[in-house]
Amino acid sequence: MDVTEQINQLETDLQELESLLEKAERTRVREFLKQEQKKLEKEIAVKRQQKEQRARREADPAAPSKATYTVKITNYAWDQSEKFVKIYLTLKNVHTIPSENVEVNFTERSFSVLVKDLDGKNHQMTVLNLLCPIDEKNSCTKIKTDMVLIMCKKQTATKWECLTKVEKQSKEKDKPSMDENADPSEGLMNMLKKIYSDGDDEMKRTINKAWSESQEKKIRGEEGMMDF
């Protein structure tokens, strides 16, 4: 079904809805019908805009895109189900441009997104070194209101702790060392040094005070850890 047919069907639905609205008497029913009326009117406006844009391209296919530069997509979130890793890209008005303007390419360990001519700009995002391999043939894209949903099909039903290998390596680097042969007191000191370097002034004063009191106890021959 082409855009013109979609518009015709939506307009027919709208006419029938308006007829029902005229006959409706109960307030709750009228409010419900008005909400549906607004949704249909908005959907018709979007389809008409898509039709106009397509007509302009067909009339002059050699005309250059209005987009003069490309920006990186930075506003996104992700989650996962048993079968898919889902990446949500927030792009205002992306649902109003032709679907062919949204290009997504998958490989076993990456995906790239190019949204062309959205509000005078191209929008691009590339994610490399995915944590686990994906099934690129069964991965897909969905366009929603102000959003592009990237669905990466997992090859195995494994829970991802992060999106990429780089993120995992970064997390592991920040984890404290668990060497069984290491001196426990040395590990404690390293942990305290990190807390001290990352802490605010109040935290540093607390650690300094606890350290001073611990040293005084050692001098008096008392055993025990630092008291916070």
TIMISE-308628 format. One line per 10 residues: their letters; for each residue x, y negated, z of C-alpha. Coordinates in Angstrom, 3 decimals, m for minus. Example, Ala and Ser with C-alpha at 12.3 -4.5 7.8 and 13.67 -1.06 7.14 Angstrom:
<recs>
AS> 12.300:4.500:7.800  13.670:1.060:7.140
</recs>
This chain:
<recs>
MDVTEQINQL> 0.000:0.000:0.000  1.499:m3.327:m1.049  1.342:m6.573:0.922  m1.621:m7.932:m1.068  m3.741:m4.870:m0.268  m2.733:m5.086:3.387  m3.825:m8.732:3.486  m7.156:m7.901:1.841  m7.884:m5.161:4.362  m6.909:m7.377:7.291
ETDLQELESL> m9.150:m10.175:6.004  m12.051:m7.717:5.669  m11.454:m6.574:9.247  m11.384:m10.198:10.373  m14.704:m10.959:8.679  m16.379:m7.997:10.349  m14.887:m8.990:13.688  m16.209:m12.538:13.315  m19.645:m11.121:12.531  m19.546:m9.055:15.716
LEKAERTRVR> m18.407:m12.105:17.675  m21.450:m14.076:16.532  m23.762:m11.320:17.758  m21.985:m10.665:21.044  m23.664:m12.115:24.131  m21.725:m10.792:27.102  m18.755:m12.953:28.153  m16.357:m10.050:28.637  m17.128:m8.652:25.187  m16.725:m12.072:23.560
EFLKQEQKKL> m13.340:m12.606:25.227  m12.135:m9.211:24.035  m13.267:m9.915:20.473  m11.576:m13.333:20.530  m8.268:m11.740:21.561  m8.514:m9.266:18.689  m9.396:m12.119:16.352  m6.225:m13.988:17.269  m4.122:m10.839:16.718  m5.593:m10.331:13.253
EKEIAVKRQQ> m5.105:m13.982:12.304  m1.460:m13.822:13.361  m0.883:m10.573:11.454  m2.452:m12.057:8.309  m0.214:m15.139:8.585  2.896:m12.947:8.836  1.867:m10.857:5.820  1.184:m13.978:3.752  4.622:m15.356:4.618  6.240:m12.079:3.561
KEQRARREAD> 4.279:m12.167:0.289  5.454:m15.720:m0.464  9.084:m14.866:0.266  8.937:m11.782:m1.955  7.332:m13.786:m4.771  10.124:m16.373:m4.608  12.790:m13.669:m4.816  11.083:m11.966:m7.762  10.710:m15.274:m9.575  14.424:m16.045:m9.227
PAAPSKATYT> 16.360:m12.919:m8.179  19.683:m14.610:m8.953  19.055:m17.394:m6.459  21.541:m17.311:m3.538  20.358:m16.624:m0.035  19.506:m19.644:2.089  21.706:m18.263:4.838  24.991:m20.138:4.763  26.827:m18.383:7.592  26.773:m15.255:9.749
VKITNYAWDQ> 26.537:m15.072:13.528  27.159:m12.142:15.858  24.231:m10.553:17.671  24.969:m10.728:21.400  21.508:m10.498:22.978  20.738:m6.792:23.335  19.943:m4.033:25.813  19.951:m0.238:25.683  18.448:2.792:27.335  17.965:6.443:26.447
SEKFVKIYLT> 15.608:9.384:26.341  16.469:13.063:26.059  16.779:12.814:22.258  17.635:9.178:21.493  19.854:6.306:22.572  17.832:3.131:21.984  19.370:m0.298:21.385  17.085:m3.328:21.569  18.223:m6.423:19.619  16.332:m9.596:20.486
LKNVHTIPSE> 15.922:m11.755:17.353  13.169:m14.357:17.303  10.875:m14.142:14.241  12.640:m11.067:12.826  9.215:m9.489:12.246  8.318:m12.270:9.803  11.078:m11.543:7.256  10.917:m8.733:4.653  11.891:m5.365:6.097  14.568:m4.932:3.414
NVEVNFTERS> 16.399:m7.911:4.958  17.250:m5.695:7.921  20.052:m3.315:6.977  21.272:m0.678:9.450  23.989:1.869:8.679  24.854:4.845:10.884  27.911:7.077:11.097  28.584:9.885:13.554  30.283:7.494:15.995  29.026:4.016:15.073
FSVLVKDLDG> 26.274:1.834:13.691  26.161:m1.615:12.082  23.294:m4.076:11.697  22.917:m6.925:9.220  19.809:m9.127:9.346  19.803:m11.395:6.305  18.352:m14.868:5.992  16.642:m15.204:9.371  16.102:m18.871:10.234  18.847:m19.899:7.788
KNHQMTVLNL> 21.476:m17.490:9.151  22.662:m13.925:8.759  22.910:m11.949:12.000  25.398:m9.118:12.385  26.379:m6.507:14.955  28.756:m3.528:14.787  29.209:m0.948:17.544  32.156:1.434:17.149  33.335:4.456:19.154  29.966:5.535:20.521
LCPIDEKNSC> 30.335:7.644:23.647  28.985:10.786:21.953  28.385:11.761:18.324  24.972:10.998:16.823  22.940:12.532:14.021  23.114:9.674:11.512  20.591:11.228:9.134  17.859:11.366:11.762  18.665:8.009:13.361  16.304:5.183:12.430
TKIKTDMVLI> 15.277:1.553:12.836  11.990:m0.053:13.870  11.017:m3.711:13.509  8.902:m5.095:16.345  7.820:m8.594:17.346  11.034:m10.619:17.834  13.020:m7.389:18.090  14.931:m4.754:16.126  14.949:m1.301:17.740  17.914:0.921:16.791
MCKKQTATKW> 17.280:4.603:17.567  20.438:6.745:17.535  19.552:10.436:17.482  21.696:12.426:19.910  23.397:15.518:18.566  23.050:17.104:22.006  20.683:16.296:24.872  23.446:14.829:27.021  22.894:11.858:29.310  25.123:8.929:28.291
ECLTKVEKQS> 26.687:7.047:31.196  27.520:4.114:28.905  27.211:3.166:25.244  30.817:3.415:24.020  34.091:5.153:24.850  35.701:1.787:25.558  33.129:1.055:28.278  33.746:4.472:29.849  37.534:3.961:29.847  37.055:0.557:31.448
KEKDKPSMDE> 34.894:2.042:34.233  37.371:4.847:34.883  40.219:2.358:35.045  38.422:0.457:37.817  37.840:3.598:39.887  40.214:4.080:42.865  42.845:6.810:42.507  41.930:10.148:44.155  45.392:11.760:44.189  45.235:14.618:46.725
NADPSEGLMN> 48.958:14.245:47.542  48.763:10.503:48.107  49.085:9.019:51.578  45.523:8.243:52.829  46.727:5.075:54.533  48.271:3.905:51.257  44.934:4.435:49.501  43.192:2.435:52.220  45.700:m0.392:51.871  45.223:m0.475:48.096
MLKKIYSDGD> 41.474:m0.619:48.556  41.765:m3.441:51.085  44.102:m5.359:48.783  41.555:m5.135:45.992  38.715:m6.224:48.294  40.895:m9.106:49.513  41.848:m10.266:46.002  38.248:m10.047:44.750  36.601:m11.451:47.864  35.540:m14.984:48.689
DEMKRTINKA> 37.108:m17.168:51.402  34.846:m15.730:54.122  35.807:m12.159:53.208  39.520:m13.058:53.221  39.210:m14.650:56.672  37.428:m11.532:57.959  40.138:m9.206:56.614  42.945:m11.412:57.964  41.329:m11.441:61.405  40.816:m7.659:61.385
WSESQEKKIR> 44.401:m7.103:60.256  45.792:m9.333:63.025  43.739:m7.547:65.669  44.843:m4.153:64.296  48.501:m5.139:64.558  48.006:m6.353:68.132  46.463:m2.990:69.028  49.439:m1.160:67.527  51.808:m3.269:69.573  49.821:m2.392:72.724
GEEGMMDF> 49.936:1.281:71.702  46.226:1.509:70.930  45.122:3.663:68.004  42.259:2.979:65.631  41.178:1.408:62.414  40.604:m2.256:61.727  37.321:m3.519:63.164  35.205:m5.673:60.833
</recs>
